[in-house]
Amino acid sequence: MYMIENELLVKLAKDFAQRLALETPSLEAACLVGSVVRQEPSLGDSIDINIIGIDSDVSETAKPQLVYQSETVLITYLPVAKARFTNKKLLRRDPFLGPAMYEATSLYDTRHQFDLIQAGLRSNFFSADNMYYRARAACEKAQQTFQSLAQYTRVLPDTPFPPADLLKLNRVFDYGMTAVLMLARLPASGRRHMIQFERATRELDIEDMYADVCAGLGYDDLDGDPTIQLMELWQQARSSYKSHQLGLDWEGSFALDAQTNYYLLGAQTLNEYGYAHAALLSLEATMAEMLLETKSPLADAAYSVWLSKTNKGTAEACQERVQQAKQFLERLDEFLLTWANAESVSPF
């Protein structure tokens, strides 16, 4: 295994931004965000270089674009409408875009748009009220996502648990963990999300909330050490997914080999360092996304075994996971109000 030099990754990002600027007249600036900016060690020598573009002619709902660099390096480019950066108050209170732009570094900025945005954003970024409202926004996103699952607290869900519902359950906890990260001054952190969350719960003296999340996801009582088997199930689903894509005239979201390495090598490394729960979070979300894009018997079979191995194999077990998600959100809401009161912040 070799370590990918951070300087090389930054150069790849700058080269990409320069090419993008030549091809996109409406691009006003591009910046590097995420783990490369933070100079975090790669997981399994697999890297996702995250780039945000400030674009004056792009849809508000533009999706990320994946660009292959090598078998272990992937660029994820997200074009963001320039209008989203206009209101600095709202940007400071955005739990996703705000922290990303706060720590970003410029890749392309001939008109100084990025410099102006970041300078305005950083003013009072870590004031108690802005920290609270970022946390509150993430909590509300988790609550909104939960609404379509709420029926399962009263009636049993279908079996196997539909991939769309599994993805929503995963995201409820993902967004809820992000809310806690905001109060610990920690950014959402991709594959390291649960590791950062565990750190945040220690710093905020709510360590048992980490156990709540593991229980809600079904990761708290796994038989033996199933992580390797779960990674094999993910790879089986992905192989079936890719085989199906070959018969179509489009490539799905997980067609790039670099993505397989990003998730599998990352999960393997996290597992080796004793972070099995963190390894499972992103694998589970991406497995659900693959099944939403492609139907195949082999992928369906792998998915069913995954559910069984992660305490979601029956309707009753899935209902319990949803009930635990509801309890987590209730506790999170109470914690945010307590924090706001202690910091003399108006909660609404």
C-alpha contacts under 8 A as a table, 3 or more apart, distances in Angstrom:
res1	aa1	res2	aa2	distance
1	M	44	G	7.79
1	M	45	D	6.99
2	Y	45	D	6.65
3	M	42	S	7.39
3	M	45	D	6.06
4	I	8	L	7.32
4	I	9	L	7.51
4	I	42	S	7.40
4	I	45	D	6.56
5	E	8	L	5.38
5	E	9	L	6.66
6	N	9	L	5.09
6	N	10	V	6.26
6	N	36	V	6.75
6	N	39	Q	6.68
7	E	10	V	5.14
7	E	11	K	6.21
8	L	11	K	5.03
8	L	12	L	6.22
9	L	12	L	5.07
9	L	13	A	6.25
9	L	36	V	7.27
9	L	49	I	7.31
10	V	13	A	5.00
10	V	14	K	6.19
10	V	36	V	7.47
11	K	14	K	5.06
11	K	15	D	6.08
12	L	15	D	5.19
12	L	16	F	6.16
13	A	16	F	5.13
13	A	17	A	6.20
13	A	32	L	7.17
13	A	49	I	7.06
13	A	51	I	7.45
13	A	75	I	7.80
13	A	107	L	7.24
14	K	17	A	5.04
14	K	18	Q	6.19
14	K	107	L	5.27
14	K	108	Y	7.39
15	D	18	Q	5.20
15	D	19	R	6.33
16	F	19	R	5.22
16	F	20	L	6.07
17	A	20	L	4.95
17	A	21	A	6.10
17	A	30	A	6.35
17	A	107	L	6.30
17	A	108	Y	6.27
18	Q	21	A	5.14
18	Q	22	L	6.49
18	Q	108	Y	6.82
19	R	22	L	5.26
19	R	23	E	6.43
20	L	23	E	5.12
20	L	24	T	5.87
20	L	27	L	7.93
21	A	24	T	5.12
21	A	25	P	6.50
21	A	27	L	6.00
21	A	108	Y	7.82
22	L	25	P	6.84
24	T	27	L	5.54
25	P	28	E	7.93
26	S	55	D	5.53
26	S	56	S	5.33
26	S	57	D	5.66
27	L	30	A	7.58
27	L	53	G	6.72
27	L	54	I	6.00
27	L	55	D	4.46
27	L	56	S	6.52
27	L	57	D	7.87
28	E	53	G	7.64
28	E	54	I	5.65
28	E	55	D	5.75
28	E	56	S	7.03
28	E	108	Y	7.95
28	E	109	D	6.56
28	E	110	T	7.49
28	E	111	R	6.89
28	E	113	Q	6.74
29	A	53	G	5.86
29	A	54	I	5.13
29	A	55	D	7.28
29	A	106	S	7.81
29	A	107	L	7.54
29	A	108	Y	5.15
29	A	109	D	4.50
29	A	110	T	7.26
29	A	111	R	7.67
29	A	112	H	7.76
29	A	113	Q	6.32
29	A	114	F	6.02
30	A	51	I	6.83
30	A	52	I	5.65
30	A	53	G	4.28
30	A	54	I	6.04
30	A	106	S	6.39
30	A	107	L	5.43
30	A	108	Y	5.00
30	A	109	D	6.60
30	A	114	F	7.55
31	C	51	I	5.66
31	C	52	I	5.42
31	C	53	G	6.52
31	C	104	A	6.08
31	C	105	T	5.48
31	C	106	S	4.43
31	C	107	L	4.92
31	C	108	Y	6.75
31	C	114	F	7.62
32	L	36	V	7.68
32	L	37	V	6.52
32	L	49	I	7.69
32	L	50	N	6.10
32	L	51	I	4.71
32	L	52	I	6.55
32	L	104	A	5.46
32	L	105	T	5.31
32	L	106	S	6.33
32	L	107	L	6.46
33	V	36	V	6.92
33	V	37	V	5.61
33	V	49	I	7.85
33	V	50	N	5.49
33	V	51	I	5.88
33	V	52	I	7.15
33	V	100	A	5.79
33	V	101	M	7.08
33	V	103	E	6.88
33	V	104	A	4.77
33	V	105	T	6.91
34	G	37	V	5.61
34	G	38	R	6.50
34	G	49	I	7.52
34	G	50	N	5.98
34	G	100	A	6.74
34	G	104	A	7.66
34	G	189	S	7.21
35	S	38	R	4.95
35	S	39	Q	5.89
35	S	40	E	5.34
35	S	49	I	7.72
35	S	189	S	7.37
36	V	39	Q	4.81
36	V	40	E	6.34
36	V	49	I	6.55
36	V	50	N	7.84
37	V	40	E	7.90
37	V	103	E	7.31
37	V	104	A	6.64
37	V	105	T	7.02
38	R	103	E	7.96
42	S	45	D	5.10
42	S	46	S	5.97
42	S	47	I	6.07
43	L	46	S	5.72
43	L	47	I	7.34
43	L	265	L	6.74
43	L	266	G	4.68
43	L	267	A	7.95
43	L	269	T	5.90
43	L	270	L	7.35
44	G	262	Y	7.98
44	G	265	L	4.78
44	G	266	G	5.24
44	G	268	Q	7.28
44	G	269	T	5.54
45	D	72	T	6.65
45	D	265	L	7.51
45	D	266	G	7.98
46	S	72	T	4.58
46	S	73	V	5.96
46	S	258	A	7.91
46	S	261	N	6.35
46	S	262	Y	4.99
46	S	265	L	6.63
46	S	266	G	6.71
47	I	72	T	6.19
47	I	73	V	4.92
47	I	74	L	6.30
47	I	262	Y	6.41
48	D	73	V	5.98
48	D	74	L	4.80
48	D	75	I	5.57
48	D	76	T	6.59
48	D	262	Y	7.24
49	I	73	V	7.41
49	I	74	L	6.10
49	I	75	I	4.59
49	I	76	T	6.03
50	N	75	I	6.00
50	N	76	T	4.95
50	N	77	Y	6.07
50	N	78	L	7.84
51	I	75	I	7.38
51	I	76	T	6.24
51	I	77	Y	4.82
51	I	78	L	6.25
52	I	77	Y	5.91
52	I	78	L	4.89
52	I	79	P	5.82
52	I	80	V	6.83
53	G	77	Y	7.32
53	G	78	L	6.16
53	G	79	P	4.54
53	G	80	V	5.80
54	I	79	P	6.26
54	I	80	V	5.32
54	I	81	A	6.10
54	I	82	K	5.34
54	I	114	F	7.95
55	D	58	V	5.91
55	D	79	P	6.31
55	D	80	V	5.92
55	D	81	A	5.16
55	D	82	K	5.30
56	S	81	A	5.88
56	S	82	K	5.10
56	S	83	A	7.58
57	D	81	A	6.85
57	D	82	K	7.96
58	V	62	A	6.80
58	V	79	P	7.04
58	V	80	V	6.91
58	V	81	A	5.45
59	S	62	A	5.18
59	S	80	V	7.77
59	S	81	A	6.41
60	E	80	V	6.90
60	E	81	A	5.72
62	A	78	L	7.54
62	A	79	P	6.50
62	A	80	V	7.07
63	K	78	L	6.53
63	K	79	P	7.48
64	P	76	T	6.27
64	P	77	Y	5.43
64	P	78	L	4.41
64	P	79	P	7.03
65	Q	76	T	5.67
65	Q	77	Y	5.04
65	Q	78	L	6.31
66	L	74	L	6.97
66	L	75	I	5.81
66	L	76	T	4.76
66	L	77	Y	6.42
67	V	74	L	5.99
67	V	75	I	5.01
67	V	76	T	6.40
67	V	77	Y	7.68
68	Y	71	E	7.83
68	Y	73	V	7.03
68	Y	74	L	5.13
68	Y	75	I	6.49
68	Y	256	L	7.09
68	Y	258	A	6.89
69	Q	72	T	7.80
69	Q	73	V	5.38
69	Q	74	L	5.45
69	Q	75	I	6.97
70	S	73	V	5.00
70	S	74	L	6.84
70	S	258	A	6.60
71	E	74	L	7.91
71	E	257	D	6.12
71	E	258	A	4.54
71	E	261	N	7.05
72	T	258	A	5.15
72	T	259	Q	7.94
72	T	261	N	6.04
72	T	262	Y	6.58
73	V	258	A	6.20
73	V	262	Y	7.85
74	L	258	A	6.06
74	L	259	Q	7.22
80	V	84	R	7.28
81	A	84	R	5.79
81	A	85	F	7.83
82	K	85	F	5.65
82	K	86	T	7.09
83	A	86	T	5.34
84	R	87	N	7.05
84	R	91	L	7.47
85	F	88	K	6.52
85	F	91	L	6.42
85	F	117	I	6.76
86	T	117	I	7.99
87	N	90	L	5.52
87	N	91	L	6.29
88	K	91	L	4.86
88	K	92	R	6.03
88	K	117	I	7.64
88	K	120	G	6.32
88	K	121	L	5.62
89	K	92	R	5.24
89	K	93	R	6.51
89	K	121	L	7.67
90	L	93	R	5.11
90	L	94	D	6.29
91	L	94	D	5.14
91	L	97	L	7.01
91	L	98	G	5.29
91	L	121	L	6.87
92	R	95	P	7.97
92	R	98	G	5.20
92	R	99	P	7.82
92	R	121	L	5.86
92	R	122	R	7.77
92	R	125	F	6.04
92	R	130	N	6.53
92	R	134	R	7.56
93	R	98	G	6.59
93	R	130	N	5.70
93	R	131	M	7.37
93	R	133	Y	5.59
93	R	134	R	4.55
93	R	137	A	7.47
94	D	97	L	5.73
94	D	98	G	4.96
94	D	99	P	7.71
94	D	134	R	5.54
94	D	137	A	6.98
95	P	98	G	5.82
95	P	99	P	6.49
95	P	134	R	4.66
95	P	135	A	6.65
95	P	137	A	6.63
95	P	138	A	6.04
95	P	178	T	7.52
95	P	179	A	7.63
95	P	182	M	7.03
96	F	99	P	6.06
96	F	100	A	6.44
96	F	188	A	7.21
97	L	100	A	5.17
97	L	101	M	6.09
98	G	101	M	5.37
98	G	102	Y	6.13
98	G	121	L	7.62
99	P	102	Y	4.93
99	P	103	E	6.49
99	P	187	P	6.08
100	A	103	E	5.73
100	A	104	A	6.05
100	A	187	P	7.43
101	M	104	A	4.89
101	M	118	Q	6.58
101	M	121	L	7.97
102	Y	118	Q	6.26
102	Y	121	L	6.79
102	Y	122	R	6.22
106	S	109	D	6.67
106	S	114	F	6.92
106	S	115	D	7.91
109	D	112	H	5.17
109	D	113	Q	6.29
109	D	114	F	6.17
109	D	115	D	7.77
110	T	113	Q	7.82
112	H	115	D	5.18
112	H	116	L	6.28
113	Q	116	L	5.31
113	Q	117	I	6.20
114	F	117	I	5.10
114	F	118	Q	6.03
115	D	118	Q	5.33
115	D	119	A	6.04
116	L	119	A	5.23
116	L	120	G	6.26
117	I	120	G	5.37
117	I	121	L	6.05
118	Q	121	L	4.92
118	Q	122	R	6.04
119	A	122	R	5.51
119	A	123	S	6.90
120	G	123	S	5.73
121	L	124	N	7.92
121	L	125	F	6.61
122	R	125	F	5.02
124	N	127	S	5.19
124	N	130	N	7.59
125	F	130	N	6.24
125	F	131	M	7.42
126	F	130	N	6.33
126	F	131	M	5.85
126	F	185	R	7.64
127	S	130	N	5.44
127	S	131	M	6.21
128	A	131	M	5.15
128	A	132	Y	6.07
128	A	340	A	8.00
128	A	343	E	6.54
128	A	345	V	6.88
129	D	132	Y	5.08
129	D	133	Y	6.13
129	D	340	A	7.95
129	D	345	V	5.68
129	D	346	S	7.72
130	N	133	Y	5.17
130	N	134	R	6.15
131	M	134	R	5.31
131	M	135	A	6.33
131	M	182	M	5.99
131	M	183	L	5.85
131	M	185	R	7.75
132	Y	135	A	5.06
132	Y	136	R	6.00
132	Y	182	M	7.46
132	Y	183	L	6.69
132	Y	336	L	7.46
132	Y	340	A	6.65
132	Y	345	V	7.70
132	Y	347	P	7.86
133	Y	136	R	4.80
133	Y	137	A	5.97
134	R	137	A	5.17
134	R	138	A	6.40
134	R	179	A	7.10
134	R	182	M	6.30
135	A	138	A	5.25
135	A	139	C	6.18
135	A	178	T	7.20
135	A	179	A	4.02
135	A	180	V	6.50
135	A	181	L	7.69
135	A	182	M	5.25
135	A	183	L	6.56
135	A	336	L	7.62
136	R	139	C	4.97
136	R	140	E	6.09
136	R	179	A	6.57
136	R	336	L	7.26
137	A	140	E	5.10
137	A	141	K	6.27
137	A	179	A	7.56
138	A	141	K	5.09
138	A	142	A	6.35
138	A	175	Y	5.51
138	A	176	G	6.42
138	A	178	T	6.25
138	A	179	A	4.99
139	C	142	A	5.06
139	C	143	Q	6.21
139	C	175	Y	6.44
139	C	176	G	5.37
139	C	178	T	7.91
139	C	179	A	5.57
139	C	329	L	7.64
139	C	332	L	7.59
139	C	333	D	7.31
140	E	143	Q	4.88
140	E	144	Q	6.03
141	K	144	Q	5.09
141	K	145	T	6.15
141	K	172	V	7.87
141	K	175	Y	6.57
142	A	145	T	5.14
142	A	146	F	6.19
142	A	171	R	7.03
142	A	172	V	4.54
142	A	173	F	7.09
142	A	174	D	7.80
142	A	175	Y	5.13
142	A	176	G	5.67
142	A	329	L	7.71
143	Q	146	F	5.05
143	Q	147	Q	6.53
143	Q	172	V	7.11
143	Q	329	L	6.97
144	Q	147	Q	5.39
144	Q	148	S	7.97
145	T	148	S	6.52
145	T	149	L	7.73
145	T	168	K	6.27
145	T	171	R	7.38
145	T	172	V	6.06
146	F	149	L	5.18
146	F	150	A	6.14
146	F	168	K	7.06
146	F	169	L	7.15
146	F	172	V	6.13
146	F	326	K	7.70
147	Q	150	A	5.13
147	Q	151	Q	7.94
148	S	151	Q	6.97
149	L	152	Y	5.76
149	L	153	T	7.82
149	L	165	D	6.99
149	L	168	K	7.69
149	L	169	L	7.61
149	L	322	V	7.00
150	A	153	T	5.68
150	A	154	R	7.77
150	A	322	V	7.45
150	A	326	K	7.90
151	Q	154	R	5.60
151	Q	155	V	6.21
152	Y	155	V	4.88
152	Y	156	L	5.58
152	Y	157	P	5.82
152	Y	319	Q	5.71
152	Y	322	V	6.70
152	Y	323	Q	7.91
153	T	156	L	7.57
153	T	319	Q	6.07
153	T	320	E	7.85
153	T	322	V	6.50
153	T	323	Q	5.70
155	V	319	Q	7.89
156	L	315	A	5.65
156	L	316	E	6.58
156	L	318	C	7.97
156	L	319	Q	6.11
157	P	161	F	6.66
157	P	315	A	5.54
157	P	318	C	7.12
157	P	319	Q	6.79
158	D	161	F	5.63
158	D	162	P	6.94
158	D	315	A	6.38
159	T	162	P	7.16
159	T	313	G	7.64
159	T	314	T	6.43
159	T	315	A	5.79
160	P	304	S	6.44
160	P	307	L	7.76
160	P	313	G	6.79
160	P	314	T	7.14
160	P	315	A	7.58
161	F	165	D	6.86
161	F	166	L	6.68
161	F	307	L	7.81
161	F	312	K	7.42
161	F	313	G	7.63
161	F	314	T	7.90
161	F	315	A	7.25
161	F	318	C	7.03
162	P	165	D	5.31
162	P	166	L	6.34
163	P	166	L	4.94
163	P	167	L	6.08
163	P	288	A	4.76
163	P	289	E	7.24
163	P	291	L	6.56
163	P	292	L	6.50
164	A	167	L	5.20
164	A	168	K	6.36
164	A	288	A	6.76
164	A	289	E	7.68
164	A	292	L	6.86
165	D	168	K	5.01
165	D	169	L	6.16
166	L	169	L	5.05
166	L	170	N	6.12
166	L	285	A	7.64
166	L	288	A	6.67
167	L	170	N	5.05
167	L	171	R	6.15
167	L	284	E	7.87
167	L	285	A	5.53
167	L	288	A	5.84
167	L	289	E	7.19
168	K	171	R	5.00
168	K	172	V	6.10
169	L	172	V	5.14
169	L	173	F	6.73
169	L	217	L	7.73
169	L	322	V	7.20
169	L	325	A	7.50
170	N	173	F	5.57
170	N	174	D	6.17
170	N	217	L	7.03
170	N	281	L	7.40
170	N	284	E	7.73
170	N	285	A	6.38
171	R	174	D	4.60
171	R	175	Y	5.86
171	R	285	A	7.99
172	V	175	Y	5.47
172	V	176	G	6.05
172	V	325	A	7.30
173	F	176	G	4.88
173	F	177	M	5.95
173	F	213	V	6.63
173	F	217	L	7.87
173	F	325	A	7.20
174	D	177	M	5.27
174	D	178	T	6.32
174	D	193	H	7.95
175	Y	178	T	4.94
175	Y	179	A	6.45
176	G	179	A	5.18
176	G	180	V	6.85
176	G	329	L	7.12
176	G	332	L	7.35
177	M	180	V	5.24
177	M	181	L	6.35
177	M	193	H	7.97
177	M	194	M	7.69
177	M	197	F	6.00
178	T	181	L	4.92
178	T	182	M	6.32
178	T	187	P	7.69
178	T	188	A	5.91
178	T	197	F	7.60
179	A	182	M	5.32
179	A	183	L	7.07
180	V	183	L	5.47
180	V	184	A	6.70
180	V	197	F	7.07
180	V	200	A	6.74
180	V	201	T	7.50
181	L	184	A	5.08
181	L	185	R	6.22
181	L	186	L	4.99
181	L	187	P	6.34
181	L	188	A	6.95
181	L	196	Q	7.28
181	L	197	F	6.15
181	L	200	A	5.92
182	M	185	R	5.21
182	M	186	L	5.91
182	M	187	P	6.85
183	L	186	L	7.60
184	A	200	A	5.54
184	A	203	E	7.02
184	A	204	L	7.08
186	L	196	Q	7.24
186	L	200	A	7.58
188	A	193	H	6.07
188	A	196	Q	7.86
189	S	192	R	5.29
189	S	193	H	4.74
189	S	196	Q	7.19
190	G	193	H	5.31
190	G	282	S	7.93
191	R	194	M	7.71
191	R	266	G	7.31
191	R	278	A	6.92
191	R	279	A	7.10
191	R	281	L	7.88
191	R	282	S	6.37
192	R	195	I	5.20
192	R	196	Q	6.18
192	R	278	A	6.57
193	H	196	Q	5.25
193	H	197	F	6.13
193	H	278	A	6.99
194	M	197	F	4.77
194	M	198	E	6.05
194	M	277	H	7.42
194	M	278	A	5.07
194	M	281	L	7.83
195	I	198	E	5.18
195	I	199	R	6.35
195	I	275	Y	7.41
195	I	278	A	6.36
196	Q	199	R	5.05
196	Q	200	A	6.14
197	F	200	A	4.94
197	F	201	T	6.21
197	F	210	Y	7.38
198	E	201	T	5.20
198	E	202	R	6.47
198	E	207	E	7.13
198	E	210	Y	5.97
199	R	202	R	5.25
199	R	203	E	6.36
200	A	203	E	5.07
200	A	204	L	6.08
201	T	204	L	5.13
201	T	205	D	5.77
201	T	206	I	4.81
201	T	207	E	4.69
201	T	208	D	7.79
201	T	209	M	6.89
201	T	210	Y	6.81
202	R	205	D	5.04
202	R	206	I	6.25
202	R	207	E	5.25
203	E	206	I	7.90
204	L	207	E	7.85
206	I	209	M	5.68
206	I	210	Y	7.84
207	E	210	Y	5.69
207	E	211	A	7.45
208	D	211	A	5.12
208	D	212	D	6.46
209	M	212	D	4.83
209	M	213	V	6.40
209	M	328	F	7.78
210	Y	213	V	5.22
210	Y	214	C	6.40
211	A	214	C	5.09
211	A	215	A	6.11
211	A	220	D	7.25
212	D	215	A	5.19
212	D	216	G	6.13
212	D	324	Q	7.55
212	D	328	F	6.60
213	V	216	G	5.06
213	V	217	L	6.19
213	V	325	A	7.80
213	V	328	F	7.22
214	C	217	L	5.26
214	C	218	G	6.12
214	C	219	Y	4.98
214	C	220	D	5.11
214	C	277	H	7.30
215	A	218	G	4.97
215	A	219	Y	5.84
215	A	220	D	4.90
215	A	221	D	7.70
215	A	321	R	7.47
215	A	324	Q	7.40
216	G	219	Y	7.63
216	G	320	E	7.90
216	G	321	R	4.83
216	G	322	V	7.14
216	G	324	Q	5.08
216	G	325	A	5.63
216	G	328	F	7.97
217	L	220	D	7.90
217	L	310	T	7.73
217	L	321	R	6.48
218	G	221	D	7.10
218	G	222	L	7.84
218	G	310	T	5.13
218	G	311	N	4.99
218	G	312	K	6.73
218	G	321	R	6.82
219	Y	222	L	5.98
219	Y	277	H	6.49
219	Y	310	T	5.91
219	Y	311	N	7.40
221	D	311	N	7.89
222	L	225	D	7.22
222	L	226	P	7.00
222	L	309	K	6.99
222	L	310	T	6.55
222	L	311	N	7.63
223	D	226	P	6.69
223	D	309	K	7.77
225	D	228	I	7.45
226	P	229	Q	5.25
226	P	230	L	6.09
226	P	309	K	7.56
227	T	230	L	4.97
227	T	231	M	6.16
227	T	271	N	7.24
227	T	276	A	6.49
227	T	280	L	7.44
228	I	231	M	5.09
228	I	232	E	6.32
228	I	268	Q	7.72
229	Q	232	E	4.99
229	Q	233	L	6.29
230	L	233	L	4.97
230	L	234	W	6.23
230	L	306	W	6.42
230	L	309	K	7.85
231	M	234	W	5.01
231	M	235	Q	6.20
231	M	264	L	6.74
231	M	267	A	7.69
231	M	283	L	7.65
232	E	235	Q	5.03
232	E	236	Q	6.10
233	L	236	Q	4.98
233	L	237	A	6.21
233	L	302	A	5.26
233	L	303	Y	7.40
233	L	305	V	7.76
233	L	306	W	6.84
234	W	237	A	5.15
234	W	238	R	6.13
234	W	283	L	6.85
234	W	287	M	6.32
234	W	302	A	7.21
235	Q	238	R	4.96
235	Q	239	S	6.02
235	Q	260	T	7.76
235	Q	264	L	7.84
236	Q	239	S	5.19
236	Q	240	S	6.26
236	Q	298	L	7.41
236	Q	299	A	6.74
236	Q	302	A	6.66
237	A	240	S	5.23
237	A	241	Y	6.04
237	A	287	M	7.11
237	A	290	M	7.78
237	A	298	L	6.66
237	A	299	A	4.18
237	A	300	D	7.57
237	A	302	A	5.95
237	A	303	Y	7.28
238	R	241	Y	4.82
238	R	242	K	6.09
238	R	254	F	7.63
238	R	260	T	7.83
238	R	287	M	7.60
238	R	290	M	7.21
238	R	299	A	7.38
239	S	242	K	5.16
239	S	243	S	6.16
240	S	243	S	5.13
240	S	244	H	6.27
240	S	296	S	6.85
240	S	298	L	6.24
240	S	299	A	5.84
241	Y	244	H	5.26
241	Y	245	Q	6.33
241	Y	290	M	6.77
241	Y	291	L	7.82
241	Y	294	T	6.17
241	Y	295	K	7.81
241	Y	296	S	7.28
241	Y	299	A	6.92
242	K	245	Q	4.96
242	K	246	L	6.55
242	K	254	F	7.61
242	K	255	A	5.87
243	S	246	L	5.42
243	S	247	G	7.48
244	H	247	G	5.74
244	H	248	L	7.31
244	H	294	T	7.23
244	H	296	S	7.54
245	Q	248	L	5.25
245	Q	249	D	7.93
245	Q	250	W	7.17
245	Q	251	E	6.15
245	Q	252	G	6.69
245	Q	255	A	7.53
245	Q	294	T	7.93
246	L	249	D	7.78
246	L	251	E	7.88
248	L	251	E	7.45
251	E	254	F	7.91
251	E	255	A	5.85
252	G	255	A	5.39
252	G	293	E	7.20
253	S	256	L	7.82
253	S	290	M	7.83
254	F	257	D	7.91
254	F	259	Q	6.41
254	F	260	T	7.54
254	F	290	M	7.13
255	A	259	Q	7.67
256	L	259	Q	5.50
256	L	260	T	7.10
257	D	260	T	5.12
257	D	261	N	6.49
258	A	261	N	5.15
258	A	262	Y	6.00
259	Q	262	Y	4.82
259	Q	263	Y	6.26
260	T	263	Y	5.51
260	T	264	L	5.88
260	T	265	L	7.96
261	N	264	L	5.16
261	N	265	L	5.21
261	N	266	G	7.40
262	Y	265	L	5.81
262	Y	266	G	5.76
263	Y	266	G	5.19
263	Y	267	A	5.93
263	Y	282	S	7.31
263	Y	283	L	6.63
264	L	267	A	5.05
264	L	268	Q	6.03
264	L	283	L	7.92
265	L	268	Q	5.04
265	L	269	T	6.16
266	G	269	T	5.22
266	G	270	L	6.18
266	G	279	A	7.29
267	A	270	L	5.09
267	A	271	N	6.04
267	A	276	A	7.69
267	A	278	A	7.78
267	A	279	A	4.36
267	A	280	L	7.13
267	A	283	L	7.74
268	Q	271	N	5.14
268	Q	272	E	6.20
268	Q	279	A	7.34
269	T	272	E	5.06
269	T	273	Y	6.35
270	L	273	Y	5.20
270	L	274	G	6.40
270	L	275	Y	4.99
270	L	276	A	6.27
270	L	278	A	6.95
270	L	279	A	5.70
271	N	274	G	5.09
271	N	275	Y	5.02
271	N	276	A	4.47
271	N	279	A	6.29
272	E	275	Y	7.32
272	E	276	A	7.94
275	Y	278	A	5.40
275	Y	279	A	6.44
276	A	279	A	5.03
276	A	280	L	6.45
277	H	280	L	5.31
277	H	281	L	6.66
278	A	281	L	5.56
278	A	282	S	7.62
279	A	282	S	6.59
279	A	283	L	6.86
280	L	283	L	5.14
280	L	284	E	5.92
281	L	284	E	5.44
281	L	285	A	6.48
282	S	285	A	5.17
282	S	286	T	6.15
283	L	286	T	5.31
283	L	287	M	6.03
284	E	287	M	5.15
284	E	288	A	6.32
285	A	288	A	5.30
285	A	289	E	6.34
286	T	289	E	4.88
286	T	290	M	6.12
287	M	290	M	5.14
287	M	291	L	6.40
287	M	303	Y	7.49
288	A	291	L	5.26
288	A	292	L	6.34
289	E	292	L	5.09
289	E	293	E	6.53
290	M	293	E	5.25
290	M	294	T	6.19
291	L	294	T	5.17
291	L	295	K	5.97
291	L	299	A	7.05
291	L	300	D	7.38
292	L	295	K	7.37
295	K	299	A	7.21
295	K	300	D	7.23
296	S	299	A	5.36
296	S	300	D	6.11
297	P	300	D	5.02
297	P	301	A	6.08
298	L	301	A	5.09
298	L	302	A	6.27
299	A	302	A	5.12
299	A	303	Y	6.10
300	D	303	Y	5.02
300	D	304	S	6.24
301	A	304	S	5.20
301	A	305	V	6.43
302	A	305	V	5.28
302	A	306	W	6.16
303	Y	306	W	4.97
303	Y	307	L	6.28
304	S	307	L	5.19
304	S	308	S	6.35
304	S	313	G	7.07
305	V	308	S	5.01
305	V	309	K	6.13
305	V	313	G	7.71
306	W	309	K	5.13
306	W	310	T	6.21
307	L	310	T	5.23
307	L	311	N	6.33
307	L	312	K	4.70
307	L	313	G	4.78
308	S	311	N	5.56
308	S	312	K	5.55
308	S	313	G	3.88
308	S	314	T	7.54
309	K	312	K	7.48
309	K	313	G	7.36
310	T	313	G	7.47
311	N	314	T	7.95
311	N	317	A	6.29
311	N	318	C	7.69
312	K	315	A	7.54
312	K	317	A	5.20
312	K	318	C	4.98
312	K	321	R	7.53
313	G	317	A	6.58
313	G	318	C	7.22
314	T	317	A	5.15
314	T	318	C	6.27
315	A	318	C	5.15
315	A	319	Q	6.13
316	E	319	Q	5.09
316	E	320	E	6.29
317	A	320	E	5.08
317	A	321	R	6.37
318	C	321	R	5.01
318	C	322	V	6.31
319	Q	322	V	5.12
319	Q	323	Q	6.19
320	E	323	Q	5.01
320	E	324	Q	6.14
321	R	324	Q	5.08
321	R	325	A	6.24
322	V	325	A	4.93
322	V	326	K	6.34
323	Q	326	K	5.07
323	Q	327	Q	6.33
324	Q	327	Q	4.98
324	Q	328	F	6.07
325	A	328	F	5.00
325	A	329	L	6.27
326	K	329	L	5.21
326	K	330	E	6.29
327	Q	330	E	5.07
327	Q	331	R	6.19
328	F	331	R	5.16
328	F	332	L	6.00
329	L	332	L	4.90
329	L	333	D	6.05
330	E	333	D	5.20
330	E	334	E	6.32
331	R	334	E	5.09
331	R	335	F	6.13
332	L	335	F	5.04
332	L	336	L	6.19
333	D	336	L	5.22
333	D	337	L	6.37
334	E	337	L	5.23
334	E	338	T	6.24
335	F	338	T	5.05
335	F	339	W	6.12
336	L	339	W	5.07
336	L	340	A	6.11
337	L	340	A	5.08
337	L	341	N	6.14
337	L	347	P	6.37
338	T	341	N	5.16
338	T	342	A	6.24
339	W	342	A	5.13
339	W	343	E	6.23
340	A	343	E	5.11
340	A	344	S	5.95
340	A	345	V	4.84
340	A	346	S	6.75
340	A	347	P	6.01
341	N	344	S	4.99
341	N	345	V	6.00
341	N	346	S	7.45
341	N	347	P	7.64
342	A	345	V	7.74
